[in-house]
Amino acid sequence: MKNEIIFVIEESLEGGFEAKALGHSIFTEAEDIETLKINIREAVSCQFDENEMPKIIRLHYIKEEVIAA
């Protein structure tokens, strides 16, 4: 049993945000960050049994920015 699960959060090309778990087949998306956090908690609870549930959900935000040279 791990104590934490890590999600990578990125802005979606279509708008909103996407979250992907590292090392697990969990993916969710939402229009805003607060809804995304709710969706992540729900997805994690669906993936794990109560005795295997991670105690911490860690979010890593990735923001890509392009500037002119």
N, CA, C and O atoms as a MOPAC input file, in Angstrom:
PM7 MOZYME 1SCF
protein

 N      0.84300 1    -1.19400 1     0.00000 1
 C      0.00000 1     0.00000 1     0.00000 1
 C      0.87900 1     1.24500 1     0.00000 1
 O      1.76200 1     1.38600 1     0.84600 1
 N      0.64200 1     2.13000 1    -0.93100 1
 C      1.34300 1     3.40200 1    -0.95300 1
 C      0.54200 1     4.42300 1    -0.16600 1
 O     -0.68400 1     4.33700 1    -0.08700 1
 N      1.23900 1     5.38800 1     0.41600 1
 C      0.55900 1     6.43400 1     1.16000 1
 C      0.12100 1     7.59100 1     0.28800 1
 O     -0.68300 1     8.41900 1     0.71700 1
 N      0.64300 1     7.66500 1    -0.94900 1
 C      0.25600 1     8.77400 1    -1.80700 1
 C      0.16100 1     8.35100 1    -3.26100 1
 O      0.73200 1     7.34500 1    -3.68200 1
 N     -0.57300 1     9.14300 1    -4.00400 1
 C     -0.68600 1     8.97100 1    -5.44400 1
 C     -0.41800 1    10.34600 1    -6.06300 1
 O     -0.82000 1    11.37300 1    -5.51500 1
 N      0.25500 1    10.35200 1    -7.19100 1
 C      0.65100 1    11.61300 1    -7.82400 1
 C     -0.08400 1    11.76600 1    -9.15100 1
 O     -0.13300 1    10.84200 1    -9.96300 1
 N     -0.65600 1    12.95500 1    -9.35100 1
 C     -1.31200 1    13.30600 1   -10.60500 1
 C     -0.55500 1    14.43400 1   -11.27900 1
 O     -0.08400 1    15.35900 1   -10.61800 1
 N     -0.43800 1    14.35400 1   -12.60000 1
 C      0.10800 1    15.44000 1   -13.40800 1
 C     -1.08600 1    16.18800 1   -13.98900 1
 O     -1.95100 1    15.59500 1   -14.63200 1
 N     -1.12200 1    17.50700 1   -13.75300 1
 C     -2.22000 1    18.35300 1   -14.20500 1
 C     -1.72300 1    19.24500 1   -15.33900 1
 O     -0.70400 1    19.92300 1   -15.20600 1
 N     -2.45000 1    19.23700 1   -16.45200 1
 C     -2.10100 1    20.08100 1   -17.59000 1
 C     -3.36300 1    20.74600 1   -18.13500 1
 O     -4.46900 1    20.22500 1   -17.99100 1
 N     -3.17600 1    21.89700 1   -18.75800 1
 C     -4.29300 1    22.53400 1   -19.44800 1
 C     -4.60100 1    21.72600 1   -20.70300 1
 O     -3.69500 1    21.30500 1   -21.42200 1
 N     -5.88300 1    21.51600 1   -20.95600 1
 C     -6.32000 1    20.77300 1   -22.13200 1
 C     -6.30100 1    21.67300 1   -23.35700 1
 O     -6.54500 1    22.87400 1   -23.24100 1
 N     -6.01900 1    21.12400 1   -24.51000 1
 C     -6.04500 1    21.89400 1   -25.75200 1
 C     -7.45000 1    22.40100 1   -26.06400 1
 O     -7.61300 1    23.44200 1   -26.69900 1
 N     -8.45800 1    21.66400 1   -25.61600 1
 C     -9.85500 1    22.03000 1   -25.86700 1
 C    -10.39900 1    22.97600 1   -24.79800 1
 O    -11.55200 1    23.39900 1   -24.87700 1
 N     -9.58600 1    23.31000 1   -23.80700 1
 C    -10.03100 1    24.12900 1   -22.68000 1
 C    -10.20400 1    23.26900 1   -21.45400 1
 O    -10.42600 1    22.06400 1   -21.57400 1
 N    -10.11000 1    23.84900 1   -20.28900 1
 C    -10.20500 1    23.08600 1   -19.05600 1
 C     -8.87200 1    22.44900 1   -18.69900 1
 O     -7.81100 1    22.90000 1   -19.13000 1
 N     -8.95200 1    21.38100 1   -17.89400 1
 C     -7.75100 1    20.74500 1   -17.37200 1
 C     -7.87200 1    19.22700 1   -17.44600 1
 O     -8.97100 1    18.67400 1   -17.39800 1
 N     -6.72000 1    18.56200 1   -17.56400 1
 C     -6.63300 1    17.09700 1   -17.57600 1
 C     -5.71600 1    16.65000 1   -16.45200 1
 O     -4.71400 1    17.30200 1   -16.15800 1
 N     -6.06500 1    15.53300 1   -15.82600 1
 C     -5.24700 1    14.96500 1   -14.76100 1
 C     -4.96800 1    13.50100 1   -15.07600 1
 O     -5.87700 1    12.73800 1   -15.40200 1
 N     -3.68900 1    13.12000 1   -14.97200 1
 C     -3.27400 1    11.73500 1   -15.21300 1
 C     -2.47000 1    11.26300 1   -14.02000 1
 O     -1.54300 1    11.94500 1   -13.58200 1
 N     -2.82000 1    10.09400 1   -13.48900 1
 C     -2.08900 1     9.51800 1   -12.36400 1
 C     -0.80900 1     8.86200 1   -12.86900 1
 O     -0.80000 1     8.23500 1   -13.92800 1
 N      0.25700 1     9.01000 1   -12.11300 1
 C      1.51200 1     8.33900 1   -12.44200 1
 C      1.49000 1     6.93400 1   -11.85500 1
 O      1.27600 1     6.75700 1   -10.65600 1
 N      1.70900 1     5.94200 1   -12.70100 1
 C      1.77200 1     4.56900 1   -12.24000 1
 C      0.42900 1     3.88700 1   -12.08600 1
 O      0.36700 1     2.74400 1   -11.63200 1
 N     -0.65200 1     4.56800 1   -12.45600 1
 C     -1.99900 1     3.99900 1   -12.37400 1
 C     -2.78000 1     4.41100 1   -13.60700 1
 O     -2.47000 1     5.42600 1   -14.22900 1
 N     -3.77900 1     3.64100 1   -13.96100 1
 C     -4.61600 1     3.96400 1   -15.11500 1
 C     -5.79700 1     4.82100 1   -14.67300 1
 O     -6.95100 1     4.39900 1   -14.74400 1
 N     -5.48700 1     6.02400 1   -14.21700 1
 C     -6.53600 1     6.94900 1   -13.77800 1
 C     -6.37300 1     8.23900 1   -14.56500 1
 O     -5.29100 1     8.82400 1   -14.60500 1
 N     -7.46400 1     8.67500 1   -15.19400 1
 C     -7.48400 1     9.90100 1   -15.97800 1
 C     -8.81000 1    10.59500 1   -15.73300 1
 O     -9.85200 1     9.94100 1   -15.69800 1
 N     -8.78800 1    11.90100 1   -15.56300 1
 C    -10.02600 1    12.66800 1   -15.44600 1
 C     -9.78900 1    14.06800 1   -15.97800 1
 O     -8.64800 1    14.48200 1   -16.18400 1
 N    -10.87800 1    14.79400 1   -16.20100 1
 C    -10.77900 1    16.15100 1   -16.71100 1
 C    -11.92100 1    16.98700 1   -16.17100 1
 O    -12.91500 1    16.45800 1   -15.67300 1
 N    -11.76800 1    18.31400 1   -16.27600 1
 C    -12.80500 1    19.23100 1   -15.81200 1
 C    -12.54500 1    20.61100 1   -16.40800 1
 O    -11.46300 1    20.88900 1   -16.92500 1
 N    -13.54800 1    21.45700 1   -16.32400 1
 C    -13.44500 1    22.81900 1   -16.85500 1
 C    -12.64400 1    23.74800 1   -15.94500 1
 O    -12.05900 1    24.72100 1   -16.42200 1
 N    -12.60900 1    23.46200 1   -14.63400 1
 C    -11.87400 1    24.32200 1   -13.70300 1
 C    -11.15300 1    23.46200 1   -12.66700 1
 O    -11.43300 1    22.27100 1   -12.52500 1
 N    -10.22700 1    24.08400 1   -11.95300 1
 C     -9.37000 1    23.35200 1   -11.00500 1
 C    -10.17500 1    22.76000 1    -9.85600 1
 O     -9.93400 1    21.61600 1    -9.46900 1
 N    -11.12000 1    23.50200 1    -9.30200 1
 C    -11.88900 1    22.98500 1    -8.16600 1
 C    -12.68700 1    21.74500 1    -8.54500 1
 O    -12.72700 1    20.77900 1    -7.78300 1
 N    -13.31900 1    21.76200 1    -9.70900 1
 C    -14.05600 1    20.58300 1   -10.18000 1
 C    -13.09800 1    19.44200 1   -10.48000 1
 O    -13.42100 1    18.27800 1   -10.24200 1
 N    -11.92700 1    19.76600 1   -10.99900 1
 C    -10.92800 1    18.73900 1   -11.26400 1
 C    -10.51700 1    18.02900 1    -9.97700 1
 O    -10.37700 1    16.80600 1    -9.96700 1
 N    -10.32600 1    18.76800 1    -8.90600 1
 C     -9.96000 1    18.16100 1    -7.62500 1
 C    -11.04900 1    17.20900 1    -7.13600 1
 O    -10.74800 1    16.13200 1    -6.62200 1
 N    -12.29800 1    17.59800 1    -7.29300 1
 C    -13.41900 1    16.72000 1    -6.91000 1
 C    -13.39100 1    15.45000 1    -7.76100 1
 O    -13.54100 1    14.34300 1    -7.24500 1
 N    -13.19700 1    15.62500 1    -9.07000 1
 C    -13.15100 1    14.47500 1    -9.98000 1
 C    -11.98800 1    13.54200 1    -9.66000 1
 O    -12.12700 1    12.32300 1    -9.75700 1
 N    -10.84500 1    14.10700 1    -9.28100 1
 C     -9.68600 1    13.28500 1    -8.92100 1
 C     -9.99800 1    12.45000 1    -7.68300 1
 O     -9.72000 1    11.25000 1    -7.66000 1
 N    -10.56900 1    13.07000 1    -6.66100 1
 C    -10.92700 1    12.31500 1    -5.44400 1
 C    -11.89300 1    11.17600 1    -5.76200 1
 O    -11.73300 1    10.06400 1    -5.25900 1
 N    -12.89000 1    11.45100 1    -6.59300 1
 C    -13.85200 1    10.41400 1    -6.97500 1
 C    -13.18100 1     9.29100 1    -7.76200 1
 O    -13.46100 1     8.11400 1    -7.53100 1
 N    -12.29900 1     9.65300 1    -8.68900 1
 C    -11.60600 1     8.64300 1    -9.49100 1
 C    -10.72100 1     7.75900 1    -8.62300 1
 O    -10.66400 1     6.54600 1    -8.82600 1
 N    -10.03300 1     8.35600 1    -7.66100 1
 C     -9.16600 1     7.58600 1    -6.76200 1
 C    -10.01300 1     6.65000 1    -5.90600 1
 O     -9.65100 1     5.49000 1    -5.70900 1
 N    -11.13200 1     7.14300 1    -5.40000 1
 C    -11.97100 1     6.29200 1    -4.54700 1
 C    -12.56700 1     5.12700 1    -5.33400 1
 O    -12.82400 1     4.06700 1    -4.76200 1
 N    -12.79200 1     5.30800 1    -6.63600 1
 C    -13.29200 1     4.21100 1    -7.47100 1
 C    -12.20900 1     3.18500 1    -7.78900 1
 O    -12.51000 1     2.01400 1    -8.02100 1
 N    -10.97000 1     3.61400 1    -7.79900 1
 C     -9.85200 1     2.74800 1    -8.19300 1
 C     -9.36100 1     1.85100 1    -7.05200 1
 O     -8.89400 1     0.73900 1    -7.30000 1
 N     -9.46100 1     2.32300 1    -5.81300 1
 C     -8.87300 1     1.61500 1    -4.67700 1
 C     -9.93400 1     1.14900 1    -3.68800 1
 O    -10.96000 1     1.80100 1    -3.49600 1
 N     -9.66100 1     0.00600 1    -3.06600 1
 C    -10.47400 1    -0.42300 1    -1.92800 1
 C    -10.16700 1     0.49000 1    -0.75400 1
 O     -9.12900 1     1.15100 1    -0.72800 1
 N    -11.06500 1     0.52700 1     0.21100 1
 C    -10.90600 1     1.43800 1     1.34700 1
 C     -9.59300 1     1.21600 1     2.09600 1
 O     -8.95400 1     2.18100 1     2.51500 1
 N     -9.18400 1    -0.03700 1     2.27100 1
 C     -7.94300 1    -0.32000 1     3.00400 1
 C     -6.68500 1    -0.06700 1     2.16300 1
 O     -5.58000 1    -0.06600 1     2.70600 1
 N     -6.83200 1     0.14700 1     0.84400 1
 C     -5.70100 1     0.43800 1    -0.03600 1
 C     -5.64500 1     1.90200 1    -0.46400 1
 O     -4.73300 1     2.30400 1    -1.18700 1
 N     -6.61300 1     2.69700 1    -0.02200 1
 C     -6.73200 1     4.09200 1    -0.44800 1
 C     -5.51300 1     4.90600 1    -0.02600 1
 O     -5.13900 1     4.89400 1     1.14700 1
 N     -4.88600 1     5.61600 1    -0.97100 1
 C     -3.76800 1     6.49300 1    -0.61000 1
 C     -4.23400 1     7.57100 1     0.37500 1
 O     -5.36400 1     8.05300 1     0.29400 1
 N     -3.36200 1     7.93300 1     1.28700 1
 C     -3.68500 1     8.96800 1     2.28000 1
 C     -3.50900 1    10.36600 1     1.71000 1
 O     -4.15000 1    11.31100 1     2.16800 1
 N     -2.63500 1    10.50300 1     0.70400 1
 C     -2.32100 1    11.80300 1     0.11400 1
 C     -2.48000 1    11.71700 1    -1.39500 1
 O     -2.03900 1    10.75700 1    -2.02600 1
 N     -3.11700 1    12.73800 1    -1.96500 1
 C     -3.16900 1    12.90500 1    -3.41100 1
 C     -2.32600 1    14.13400 1    -3.72600 1
 O     -2.67200 1    15.25100 1    -3.34100 1
 N     -1.22400 1    13.91900 1    -4.42400 1
 C     -0.30000 1    15.01500 1    -4.74700 1
 C     -0.54800 1    15.44800 1    -6.19100 1
 O     -0.63400 1    14.61500 1    -7.09300 1
 N     -0.66200 1    16.76000 1    -6.39500 1
 C     -0.91700 1    17.31300 1    -7.72200 1
 C      0.30600 1    18.08200 1    -8.21500 1
 O      0.79600 1    18.98400 1    -7.53700 1
 N      0.79100 1    17.71900 1    -9.39500 1
 C      1.89700 1    18.42400 1   -10.03600 1
 C      1.32300 1    19.17000 1   -11.23700 1
 O      0.84800 1    18.55400 1   -12.19100 1
 N      1.37000 1    20.48400 1   -11.18300 1
 C      0.84800 1    21.32200 1   -12.26100 1
 C      1.94400 1    21.59800 1   -13.28000 1
 O      3.05100 1    22.00500 1   -12.92700 1
 N      1.61800 1    21.37000 1   -14.55100 1
 C      2.55100 1    21.64600 1   -15.63200 1
 C      1.91500 1    22.72000 1   -16.50700 1
 O      0.80400 1    22.56200 1   -17.01200 1
 N      2.63900 1    23.79900 1   -16.66900 1
 C      2.15700 1    24.88400 1   -17.53300 1
 C      3.20400 1    25.13200 1   -18.59200 1
 O      4.34200 1    25.49600 1   -18.29700 1
 N      2.80500 1    24.93300 1   -19.81300 1
 C      3.71200 1    25.16400 1   -20.92400 1
 C      3.44000 1    26.55400 1   -21.49100 1
 O      2.29400 1    26.94300 1   -21.71000 1
 N      4.50200 1    27.27400 1   -21.71600 1
 C      4.37900 1    28.62500 1   -22.25200 1
 C      5.38500 1    28.79600 1   -23.37800 1
 O      6.54100 1    28.39400 1   -23.24500 1
 N      4.96400 1    29.37500 1   -24.46400 1
 C      5.83000 1    29.61800 1   -25.61100 1
 C      5.95400 1    31.12700 1   -25.78300 1
 O      4.95800 1    31.84900 1   -25.78400 1
 N      7.18700 1    31.58600 1   -25.92800 1
 C      7.41900 1    33.00000 1   -26.18700 1
 C      8.22000 1    33.16000 1   -27.46600 1
 O      8.94100 1    32.25100 1   -27.87700 1
 N      8.09200 1    34.29900 1   -28.08100 1
 C      8.83500 1    34.55700 1   -29.31900 1
 C     10.30700 1    34.73500 1   -29.00500 1
 O     10.66300 1    35.30400 1   -27.97300 1
 N     11.15300 1    34.25300 1   -29.88400 1
 C     12.60000 1    34.37800 1   -29.68500 1
 C     13.08300 1    35.72200 1   -30.12600 1
 O     14.27600 1    36.01000 1   -30.03400 1

